[in-house]
Amino acid sequence: MPHLELIDVSKAFNGVYAVTSMNLKVNEGEFVCLLGPSGCGKTTTLHMIAGFEAPTAGKVLLAGKDVTNFRPNQRGLGIVFQTYALFPHMTVAQNVSFGLEMRRVANAERERRVKKALDIVHLTEYKERYPRELSGGQKQRVALARALVIEPPVLLLDEPLSNLDAKLREVMQIELRRIQQQVGITTVMVTHDQAEALSISDRVMVMEKGKATQYDTPLKVYENPQSPFISTFVGKANMLRGAVLIEGGKYFACIAGMKLALDIDRYEGQRPGPGQEVILSLRPEKLCFAEPGLGIFDAQVKEKFFFGSQWHYTVTSPLGTLTVLQPNDGRQPNDVGDNISIGWGESSLRIVPNPENLDVVAAT
């Protein structure tokens, strides 16, 4: 039985649906990210789980119990907000202790649990400091300790890292996952950051226009996106159109007069027939440069940008303009105007299913 479940949950504001028929199952101890662009309904979904918003339709179940009509304080969930919402006049220890005081926990037990929570987030030595004396990462950990100290059945995180700088954000992603695994708490996090969702979650729910479009492990969402939107939102992709050709039981895509091998074995859904037009995805990092004439087709470098760990190229080719990502591995980078050849592994060119279908595709 799922520890947390949403069944056909919808939410409308003045007749306009922000979330439509959301179905979600989160297992005990699992870390799930709700991922999507601004306005897709992910925060509204989190607020319905927390009890801040009442669903227009559907049910919210916690450990099999219907809590749809429960107030937030009756659900007992731990919540970390985007702004952390720390009390400026309270010390770190007092902030963490506040929820226990509201629950009338005895002094000795309260002190024990506050100490344990601060130990988990590595802030014991900061317990007498005030929020104004803390860095952004330390404030985030105080907010996390305050949510954990009440020992909630589910931890809800509303874009908790969005106010941190890029370097600290990366550090805190790892720290957040470490804490979640150490405590073993069921966690649902809202984020619009694809790298964040892929790096720390067990499963990712991708949302678009108030609907769930794919729910699966980070690897499968990235490698087997179930719509063109997911292909381009979760990472980068060169999107192509082609017609299917089947020869000797093998599948090919015909594009610009070329016959390109398809990875049909990983395709999920009804396989297309001969001559059927399909949308294809080709991840930029799966493309590689070769000497002219040695790849699948020749191309020319149009633009290049340096990102530290990799080079970002735009090339003109028979397939049109393509994006190519190459690692900064010490080799001399190509220059604008260079004539090169493009190649890739035979499993790299993928058919993207359901170009118009927004029904959820869920992992079992």
C-alpha positions in Angstrom: 0.0 0.0 0.0 1.4 3.5 -0.9 2.3 5.7 2.1 0.9 8.7 0.3 -1.6 8.6 -2.5 -3.5 11.1 -4.6 -6.6 9.7 -6.5 -8.0 11.8 -9.4 -7.2 15.0 -7.5 -8.1 18.2 -9.3 -8.1 21.9 -8.3 -9.9 24.8 -10.0 -9.6 28.5 -9.2 -12.6 30.5 -10.5 -13.5 27.7 -12.9 -9.9 27.4 -14.3 -8.2 24.1 -13.5 -4.6 24.4 -12.1 -4.4 20.6 -11.6 -6.5 18.0 -13.5 -6.9 14.4 -12.4 -3.7 14.0 -10.6 -2.8 10.4 -9.6 0.3 9.8 -7.5 1.6 7.0 -5.4 4.6 7.5 -3.1 6.0 4.5 -1.2 7.2 4.7 2.4 10.8 6.1 2.5 10.7 7.2 -1.1 12.0 10.6 -2.4 9.7 11.9 -5.2 10.1 15.2 -7.1 7.3 17.1 -8.8 9.1 18.6 -11.7 7.7 21.1 -14.2 7.8 24.7 -15.4 6.2 27.7 -13.6 2.4 27.4 -13.7 2.2 23.7 -14.3 0.4 23.0 -11.0 3.2 21.4 -9.0 3.0 23.8 -6.0 -0.8 23.6 -6.0 -0.4 19.8 -5.8 1.9 20.1 -2.9 -0.5 22.5 -1.1 -3.3 20.0 -1.5 -1.1 17.3 0.1 -0.3 19.7 2.9 -3.9 20.7 3.4 -3.4 24.4 2.5 -5.7 24.0 -0.5 -8.8 21.8 -0.7 -9.2 19.7 -3.8 -12.1 20.5 -6.1 -12.3 16.8 -6.7 -10.5 13.6 -5.7 -8.9 12.2 -2.6 -5.7 12.5 -0.6 -4.7 9.3 1.4 -2.0 9.1 4.0 -1.1 5.5 5.1 -4.4 4.4 3.6 -6.5 7.0 5.6 -8.5 9.6 3.8 -7.2 13.0 4.9 -8.8 15.1 2.1 -10.8 17.2 4.6 -8.2 17.3 7.3 -6.7 20.7 8.2 -2.9 21.1 7.9 -2.3 20.7 11.6 -4.4 17.5 11.7 -2.2 15.9 9.0 1.1 16.4 11.0 3.3 16.8 7.9 6.7 18.4 7.9 7.0 21.4 5.5 10.0 23.4 4.4 9.0 26.5 2.5 11.0 28.3 -0.3 11.6 31.3 2.1 12.4 29.0 5.1 10.0 31.1 7.3 12.3 31.1 10.3 11.4 33.3 13.3 14.0 36.1 13.4 13.7 36.7 17.2 14.3 33.0 18.0 17.6 31.2 18.2 18.3 28.2 16.0 17.4 25.8 18.9 14.2 27.8 19.6 13.1 27.7 16.0 13.6 24.0 15.8 11.8 23.5 19.2 8.8 25.6 18.3 6.7 22.8 16.7 7.3 20.6 19.7 6.2 23.3 22.1 3.0 23.7 20.2 2.4 20.0 20.6 3.1 20.3 24.4 6.0 17.8 24.3 7.7 17.4 27.7 10.9 19.5 28.2 13.3 16.5 28.4 11.9 14.9 25.3 11.8 18.2 23.5 15.5 18.8 24.3 16.4 15.3 23.2 14.6 15.6 19.8 16.0 19.1 19.1 19.6 17.9 19.8 19.0 14.9 17.5 17.6 17.1 14.7 20.5 19.6 14.9 23.0 16.7 14.9 21.4 15.3 11.7 21.8 18.7 9.9 25.2 19.4 11.4 24.1 22.6 13.2 24.6 21.7 16.9 27.3 24.3 17.4 25.0 27.0 15.9 22.1 26.4 18.3 22.4 29.7 20.1 22.7 31.8 16.9 19.9 33.8 15.3 18.8 33.5 11.7 20.4 36.8 10.8 23.8 35.3 11.8 23.4 32.3 9.4 24.3 31.7 5.8 21.6 30.7 3.3 22.6 27.0 3.5 22.5 27.1 7.3 19.0 28.7 7.3 17.9 26.0 4.9 19.1 23.3 7.3 17.5 24.9 10.3 14.1 24.9 8.4 14.8 21.2 7.6 15.5 20.4 11.2 12.4 22.2 12.3 10.3 20.0 9.9 12.0 16.8 10.9 11.9 17.3 14.7 8.1 16.7 14.9 8.8 13.2 13.3 6.2 13.7 10.5 4.9 10.8 8.3 5.8 12.8 5.2 8.2 15.7 4.5 7.1 18.3 1.9 9.7 20.6 0.3 8.6 23.6 -1.7 11.6 24.6 -3.9 13.8 24.6 -0.8 17.1 25.3 -2.7 15.9 28.0 -5.1 17.3 30.9 -3.0 20.8 29.5 -2.8 23.7 30.3 -5.2 24.7 27.7 -7.8 27.6 26.2 -5.9 25.8 26.0 -2.5 22.7 24.6 -4.2 24.7 21.7 -5.6 26.2 21.0 -2.2 22.8 21.2 -0.5 21.3 18.8 -3.0 23.7 16.1 -1.8 23.2 17.1 1.8 19.4 17.0 1.5 19.5 13.5 0.0 21.9 12.3 2.7 19.6 13.6 5.4 16.5 12.0 3.8 18.2 8.6 3.5 19.6 8.8 7.0 16.2 9.6 8.5 14.3 7.3 6.0 11.4 9.8 5.7 8.9 9.8 2.8 9.6 13.0 0.9 7.9 15.0 -1.8 9.7 18.0 -3.3 8.6 20.6 -5.8 11.2 21.9 -8.2 11.6 23.4 -11.7 15.3 22.4 -11.8 15.8 19.3 -13.9 19.3 18.5 -12.7 18.0 18.8 -9.1 15.2 16.4 -9.6 17.3 13.9 -11.5 20.1 13.9 -9.0 18.4 13.3 -5.7 15.0 11.6 -6.3 13.9 8.0 -6.5 11.1 8.9 -8.9 10.2 12.0 -10.8 6.7 13.2 -11.7 6.9 15.5 -14.7 4.0 17.9 -14.9 2.7 20.1 -17.8 -0.3 22.4 -17.8 -1.8 20.9 -14.7 -1.4 17.3 -15.8 1.0 14.4 -14.9 2.8 13.4 -18.1 5.3 10.8 -16.9 6.1 9.2 -13.5 9.3 7.1 -13.4 12.9 6.8 -12.3 15.1 9.7 -13.2 17.1 7.5 -15.7 13.9 6.4 -17.5 12.4 9.8 -17.6 15.7 11.1 -19.2 16.4 8.2 -21.5 12.8 7.3 -22.5 10.8 10.6 -22.4 7.1 10.0 -23.2 6.4 13.3 -25.0 8.3 16.0 -27.0 7.8 18.3 -24.0 9.6 16.0 -21.7 12.4 15.4 -24.2 13.2 19.1 -24.2 12.3 20.1 -20.6 14.3 17.2 -18.9 17.7 17.9 -20.4 18.4 19.0 -24.0 17.3 17.3 -27.2 17.5 17.7 -30.9 13.9 17.1 -32.1 13.5 15.6 -35.6 10.8 14.3 -37.8 11.1 11.3 -40.0 9.3 8.4 -41.6 9.6 4.8 -40.4 11.3 2.2 -42.6 11.4 -1.5 -41.6 13.9 -3.9 -43.3 14.6 -7.4 -42.1 12.8 -6.7 -38.8 15.0 -3.7 -38.1 13.6 -0.2 -37.7 15.1 2.9 -39.4 14.1 6.5 -39.7 14.2 8.2 -43.1 15.3 11.8 -42.7 16.6 14.1 -45.4 17.3 11.2 -47.7 19.2 9.2 -45.1 18.4 5.9 -43.5 19.2 6.1 -39.8 19.0 3.2 -37.3 16.4 3.4 -34.6 16.6 2.0 -31.0 13.1 0.3 -31.2 13.7 -2.2 -28.3 13.5 0.6 -25.7 10.4 2.1 -27.3 7.3 2.0 -25.0 4.0 1.9 -26.8 2.5 0.6 -30.0 5.3 0.3 -32.6 4.8 2.5 -35.7 4.2 1.0 -39.1 6.2 1.4 -42.3 6.0 4.9 -43.7 4.5 6.4 -40.5 5.7 9.8 -39.6 7.3 10.0 -36.1 9.0 12.5 -33.8 12.6 11.6 -32.9 14.9 12.7 -30.1 18.7 12.8 -30.3 20.4 14.0 -27.1 23.3 16.4 -27.7 25.7 14.7 -25.4 25.3 11.4 -27.3 26.6 13.0 -30.5 30.4 13.0 -31.3 32.7 14.7 -33.7 34.8 12.8 -36.2 37.0 13.7 -39.1 35.0 14.6 -42.3 33.7 11.5 -44.1 34.1 9.2 -41.1 30.8 9.8 -39.3 27.2 9.4 -40.3 27.1 12.7 -42.2 29.3 15.8 -42.5 28.5 19.1 -40.9 30.0 22.5 -40.1 30.5 24.2 -36.8 28.3 27.3 -36.6 28.8 28.4 -33.0 30.6 27.2 -29.9 30.3 28.1 -26.2 32.5 27.1 -23.2 30.8 25.8 -20.0 33.8 24.6 -18.1 33.2 20.9 -18.1 31.9 20.8 -21.6 31.7 22.6 -25.0 28.4 23.5 -26.4 28.4 23.5 -30.2 25.7 24.5 -32.8 26.3 22.8 -36.2 24.7 23.0 -39.6 23.9 19.6 -41.1 21.7 17.7 -43.5 19.3 17.2 -40.6 19.2 21.0 -40.0 20.7 22.8 -37.1 21.9 20.5 -34.3 23.2 21.0 -30.8 26.2 19.0 -29.8 27.8 18.7 -26.4 31.4 17.6 -26.1 33.3 17.0 -22.9 36.2 19.3 -22.0 38.6 16.3 -21.8 41.8 18.1 -22.8 41.5 17.7 -26.5 41.7 20.8 -28.7 38.2 22.1 -29.2 36.8 22.7 -32.7 36.5 26.2 -34.1 33.6 28.0 -35.8 33.8 27.2 -39.5 35.4 23.8 -39.0 34.2 21.0 -41.3 33.5 17.9 -39.2 31.5 14.7 -39.2 28.7 13.7 -36.8 28.3 10.2 -35.3 26.4 8.5 -32.5 25.7 5.1 -31.0 22.9 3.1 -32.7 20.8 3.3 -29.5 20.9 7.1 -29.4 18.1 8.0 -31.9 14.8 7.4 -30.2 11.2 7.6 -31.2 9.2 9.9 -28.8 5.8 8.5 -28.2 2.5 10.3 -27.4 3.2 13.6 -29.0 -0.3 14.8 -28.1 -1.1 12.4 -25.3 -0.9 13.9 -21.8 -2.1 10.8 -19.9 0.3 9.7 -17.2 2.8 7.0 -18.0 3.6 5.5 -14.6 6.3 3.0 -13.5 5.1 -0.1 -11.8 
